[in-house]
């Protein structure tokens, strides 16, 4: 999908489009990204996140529901580099990341609640491609997500500019 959009313009075209109500911060050099939704639900364990982002992304966006935990990071520089190399459009984390300076140098986009240098568990406990909800938004695998400097939108179908 083309990342030449603004969420404010898209929501003007489709005013009923849900927008995430969390104060997510942007990391990486790519402030705008969009694609089909893939999901992971995990808690303080990034094993499944690592597995998915080390596989072909096909321009998808990985939405990680970490339960909003700030205890340990679910994405770091090595996982972000793998995602970038494997064709993922971006990552949205309901949790925290680490290695923000290194990620800030990557041509990649990540949204997260913030940072914490603590590593997470690597037991691969969680669920993949399940419906996840946070920030008053439901992320369903296969939906479309748009993320930019102003926020995150989710739509069942692509939102086309007029």
VENVEN-V539375 format. One line per field, one symbol per residue. psi: psi as a letter, one per 20 degrees, with the letter a starting at -180 (. if undefined). A space follows every 10 residues. Layout:
# VENVEN-V539375
psi=???
This chain:
# VENVEN-V539375
psi=qpjnrphggg hhhmhjpppp jqmpqpqrin hpqraqpqqp prokojghgg ggijrphkjr ppoonjjjpj gqqipahhgh gggghjkqha ppombrrrlh gghiiqmqpp prhbqpipqr rkikpaqqlq pqpqkkqpop pirppppahi apqpqhrqop q.
